[in-house]
Amino acid sequence: MKCHHLVFLSAVILLASAREYPRSGQALKTRTLDVGVNPLDWPCPIDEDFAPCICVEESNGDLNIDCSAAKTDVDLANAFGAGFSFPGINKLVIDHTGCTDCNLQNLALGIFGEASFKHVDIRQTNIHTVEEGAFSNSHTTLLTLVLPANMISLFPFESITAYVMLTQLNHNSNQIGYVEPITSASLTHLYLSNNPSISFDASLVQNCPMIKVVDFHNDNFDEVPVLIQSPIGMFTGLEFIAQINFAGNNIVHIGSGTIIGSLDTLTEVNLSNNNIDDVEPVFVSGFSPAGATLLMADNEIHILDEVIWEDIFIEISAPESIDLSGNPLLCGCEIAWIVTNAAYNTILTSTTTCEDDVTVVNTLPPDWFIENC
């Protein structure tokens, strides 16, 4: 009988030593398995098989993966070759910030094995190509695809339509060239800023009915793209468009009907840091009555022509909502229509000055303009 007790006690000690417990503040992850446990019963692969990637099972059951230690395409493919019993992954992260010997270059078809993702965040890598089908297992699951600060020049934008749940696509700070018109029933946020060679047609998001936010700042555009046919605005007809950013480009002229929020949905239009010196009537309209801002600081605007600008002042009525700071504004009688209207005079920001870059427009004396203009 004592012999049987000794054998039983030894087995208990062996089982206890085989289990790895979570570190402080970290969910349990698989490295070794309890004696007699089937590996297929565990959501994460065995750590040694999945290295250099790390799989963490969170307390809510989500699987999050960090492959920042995968330095090459081969490292990444080998890790996902380990397989998953439950291939539905919540989030994949790869961040090569500060890595001097990392050389991940290509996200090829099949590189992620059978895994599917809800969220993908890959940044600061040498990736230049994302192949058609690299995320094909995620067609029905992917919500956000965030790929900033890589070297991506080839990406299958035409396949976005297949990702039926995708809401955010972020390609900021890459090497994107021409972007095919995007078709998506779910996309709400599109970020394509800091791509110096990027180009696209005015139809870019015309087939994205849910789009709310577009960001094209610092992209070297010399114009806001317009359609050849009427209506010409690239955002006309989009029912939810709210934020449009073309700041930091080389835009000089904006024609009538270029930026239109058809259902008065615009909350922010940013055209700052361009070279704009000429705008036509109704160059922008459709601001939300609930509150909106027009940012056009640091351009070359000289005259606030009442014919062109008054409709905008009517649409954007909240104080400090139109920023024209850093423009060489003429502050003679051509600006009297603003200075003598108490409501209009508060709409300009307190940083908006005349061409001397000192005199604040909304501090000009209305009586002088009434008497002399």
RAWO-V478245 format. One record per residue. N is the residue number from 1. NEAR is the number of other ideal C-beta (glycine too) atoms within 10 Angstrom. Layout:
n=N near=NEAR
n=N near=NEAR
This chain:
n=1 near=5
n=2 near=6
n=3 near=7
n=4 near=8
n=5 near=9
n=6 near=10
n=7 near=9
n=8 near=9
n=9 near=10
n=10 near=10
n=11 near=11
n=12 near=9
n=13 near=9
n=14 near=11
n=15 near=13
n=16 near=10
n=17 near=10
n=18 near=13
n=19 near=13
n=20 near=14
n=21 near=7
n=22 near=12
n=23 near=9
n=24 near=4
n=25 near=5
n=26 near=10
n=27 near=16
n=28 near=16
n=29 near=21
n=30 near=20
n=31 near=15
n=32 near=13
n=33 near=15
n=34 near=13
n=35 near=11
n=36 near=7
n=37 near=14
n=38 near=8
n=39 near=13
n=40 near=10
n=41 near=10
n=42 near=19
n=43 near=18
n=44 near=26
n=45 near=23
n=46 near=15
n=47 near=16
n=48 near=10
n=49 near=16
n=50 near=23
n=51 near=16
n=52 near=14
n=53 near=24
n=54 near=17
n=55 near=22
n=56 near=18
n=57 near=19
n=58 near=14
n=59 near=8
n=60 near=7
n=61 near=10
n=62 near=15
n=63 near=23
n=64 near=19
n=65 near=24
n=66 near=17
n=67 near=23
n=68 near=19
n=69 near=15
n=70 near=22
n=71 near=18
n=72 near=15
n=73 near=16
n=74 near=11
n=75 near=17
n=76 near=21
n=77 near=15
n=78 near=16
n=79 near=23
n=80 near=23
n=81 near=14
n=82 near=17
n=83 near=14
n=84 near=22
n=85 near=12
n=86 near=14
n=87 near=16
n=88 near=16
n=89 near=25
n=90 near=18
n=91 near=18
n=92 near=23
n=93 near=17
n=94 near=24
n=95 near=16
n=96 near=23
n=97 near=10
n=98 near=7
n=99 near=15
n=100 near=5
n=101 near=7
n=102 near=20
n=103 near=13
n=104 near=23
n=105 near=15
n=106 near=16
n=107 near=25
n=108 near=16
n=109 near=11
n=110 near=14
n=111 near=21
n=112 near=27
n=113 near=15
n=114 near=11
n=115 near=19
n=116 near=19
n=117 near=23
n=118 near=18
n=119 near=18
n=120 near=23
n=121 near=17
n=122 near=23
n=123 near=19
n=124 near=18
n=125 near=24
n=126 near=16
n=127 near=24
n=128 near=17
n=129 near=15
n=130 near=25
n=131 near=17
n=132 near=14
n=133 near=16
n=134 near=20
n=135 near=26
n=136 near=15
n=137 near=19
n=138 near=24
n=139 near=16
n=140 near=10
n=141 near=18
n=142 near=24
n=143 near=17
n=144 near=17
n=145 near=22
n=146 near=16
n=147 near=24
n=148 near=17
n=149 near=18
n=150 near=25
n=151 near=14
n=152 near=22
n=153 near=15
n=154 near=14
n=155 near=26
n=156 near=15
n=157 near=20
n=158 near=13
n=159 near=19
n=160 near=21
n=161 near=17
n=162 near=18
n=163 near=22
n=164 near=12
n=165 near=14
n=166 near=23
n=167 near=17
n=168 near=17
n=169 near=23
n=170 near=21
n=171 near=25
n=172 near=19
n=173 near=21
n=174 near=25
n=175 near=15
n=176 near=23
n=177 near=14
n=178 near=10
n=179 near=18
n=180 near=15
n=181 near=15
n=182 near=21
n=183 near=17
n=184 near=22
n=185 near=13
n=186 near=18
n=187 near=22
n=188 near=16
n=189 near=17
n=190 near=22
n=191 near=20
n=192 near=23
n=193 near=22
n=194 near=20
n=195 near=21
n=196 near=12
n=197 near=12
n=198 near=19
n=199 near=14
n=200 near=21
n=201 near=15
n=202 near=20
n=203 near=13
n=204 near=22
n=205 near=21
n=206 near=18
n=207 near=15
n=208 near=24
n=209 near=15
n=210 near=16
n=211 near=24
n=212 near=18
n=213 near=17
n=214 near=22
n=215 near=20
n=216 near=25
n=217 near=20
n=218 near=18
n=219 near=22
n=220 near=14
n=221 near=18
n=222 near=11
n=223 near=16
n=224 near=23
n=225 near=17
n=226 near=19
n=227 near=15
n=228 near=7
n=229 near=7
n=230 near=8
n=231 near=13
n=232 near=16
n=233 near=27
n=234 near=24
n=235 near=24
n=236 near=20
n=237 near=13
n=238 near=23
n=239 near=12
n=240 near=14
n=241 near=27
n=242 near=18
n=243 near=17
n=244 near=22
n=245 near=22
n=246 near=27
n=247 near=22
n=248 near=20
n=249 near=23
n=250 near=13
n=251 near=20
n=252 near=14
n=253 near=15
n=254 near=21
n=255 near=16
n=256 near=16
n=257 near=19
n=258 near=25
n=259 near=23
n=260 near=22
n=261 near=25
n=262 near=16
n=263 near=13
n=264 near=13
n=265 near=19
n=266 near=25
n=267 near=17
n=268 near=17
n=269 near=26
n=270 near=21
n=271 near=27
n=272 near=22
n=273 near=20
n=274 near=25
n=275 near=14
n=276 near=22
n=277 near=15
n=278 near=15
n=279 near=22
n=280 near=14
n=281 near=15
n=282 near=17
n=283 near=22
n=284 near=25
n=285 near=20
n=286 near=21
n=287 near=23
n=288 near=16
n=289 near=9
n=290 near=9
n=291 near=12
n=292 near=24
n=293 near=18
n=294 near=22
n=295 near=19
n=296 near=24
n=297 near=19
n=298 near=18
n=299 near=21
n=300 near=13
n=301 near=19
n=302 near=14
n=303 near=15
n=304 near=25
n=305 near=14
n=306 near=15
n=307 near=9
n=308 near=16
n=309 near=21
n=310 near=16
n=311 near=14
n=312 near=22
n=313 near=21
n=314 near=12
n=315 near=19
n=316 near=20
n=317 near=15
n=318 near=12
n=319 near=13
n=320 near=14
n=321 near=21
n=322 near=22
n=323 near=21
n=324 near=22
n=325 near=20
n=326 near=18
n=327 near=22
n=328 near=15
n=329 near=23
n=330 near=14
n=331 near=19
n=332 near=11
n=333 near=11
n=334 near=15
n=335 near=22
n=336 near=18
n=337 near=18
n=338 near=26
n=339 near=23
n=340 near=17
n=341 near=14
n=342 near=9
n=343 near=11
n=344 near=20
n=345 near=18
n=346 near=16
n=347 near=21
n=348 near=25
n=349 near=20
n=350 near=14
n=351 near=13
n=352 near=21
n=353 near=22
n=354 near=17
n=355 near=12
n=356 near=9
n=357 near=11
n=358 near=7
n=359 near=12
n=360 near=15
n=361 near=21
n=362 near=18
n=363 near=10
n=364 near=17
n=365 near=10
n=366 near=14
n=367 near=9
n=368 near=12
n=369 near=18
n=370 near=11
n=371 near=8
n=372 near=9
n=373 near=13
